[in-house]
Amino acid sequence: MIEHRNTKKVKFAIQTEGSDTTYIAGLYRYEEHGGMQIPMFSILTREAAGTVKDIHDRMPLILDKENVKEWIRPNRDPSTIVEKALSNMVFERAVEYPRFPPETITA
C-alpha cells in the first residue's frame, strides 16, 4: 500500500510487520466497458491503528493468511472480520518509479 504524508506528498510503503505478503479485504465486481469485462474493486478501510496513525487517519482492513478464507466465505457475517484485522504495520519511504504515458503500455 502506498500512502501520502501531509501535503508534501511523501509516499510510504506500508506492510504487515513480519510478513512478506499483505492480505487486504475488499470487494469486486465486473463491469462491461467497450465490450470488455473489466474488474472494478474497492478496498475496505478502518480507523488507523498503531504507527499508521502518524501518517493517515484510515488504513486498509488487513488480514492474516489464516483469516483470508473466512473473509471470502459468502455465508459469514462480514462484520466479524473487523475484529480479526491486523494493526502491526511497518512503513518506509516508498521508491518512486517513473510513470509512463498510457500509450507506451501494451496489453
N, C-alpha and C positions, 0 to 999 in steps of 0.2 A: 504494500500500500504506500502511496506517495502522499505526503501531506505538506501543506504550506504553513510557515510560521509567521504570524503577524502580517504586516503589509509589505515587508521586504521580499516576500515570496521565496524564502529559503525553503527548499524541499528536503524532506526527510524520508528515509526508507524505514518502515516500521514492520517488525515481525514478532512472532511469538518467541518469548525467551526460551532458549534451549531446544529449538526445533528448526529444521530446515524447510518445513512446509507449513504454510498458514492456511487454515480452512476457514473460509468466510461464509456465513449464512446469507443466502439471497433467494430471489425469486426470478423465474424467467418464463418467457413465452415466445412464440414465433409470430412474426407479422410479415405479411406479404408486401414487398416493395419492389417495384419494377419487375414483377413476375418471379421474384426470388423470395424464398422463406428466410428471413433474417432474424437471428435470435436477439431478443431485447431482454435486458436484465436490470434488476435493482439490487443493491447491497443493503442489507438491514443494518441499522446502526443503533447504538445505545449511548447513554451518557458516558463520557470519557472516564477512564479509571487509571489508577497508577500514574506512571510517568507521562502517559499520553495527555493528561490534563494540562501539562505545561505547554503544549503546542496546539491543542484544539479542545473544544467542549464536547465533541461527539467522536465516536470511534466505531468501526465495524463490529458486528457481532461475530466474534472469533471463537471457534470450537476446537476441541482437541480431536484427534483421529477417532477415538472411541465414541464420540457423540455425533459424528457426521451421519451415521446410519439412522440415528434417532431423528435427526433433522429432516431427512428425506422421506421418512415413513408417512404416507398420507393419512393414516388413521390415528396419529398422535396429536395432542394439543400443542400447537407450536409455541404457546406462551411458556411452557415448561423448559424450553431450551435456553431461555434467557438466564435462568438460574445456573446453568452449566457453562456459561460463556467465560472465556479466559480473559484475564486482565493484566497478566505479567508480560509486558511488551518491552522490547528494546528498540532503540532507534539510533540512526546515524545519518549524517548528511548524505543525501542522495547524489549519485553520479549523474551529471547532466549529459545526455546524448543529443546529437543534432537531430532536429526534426526535418523530415524530408517532405517536400511538397507532394500532395496526393497523386499527382500524375507520374511520380517516379516509383510508386508502389504497384507491383503487378501481382495478380492473384494466381 
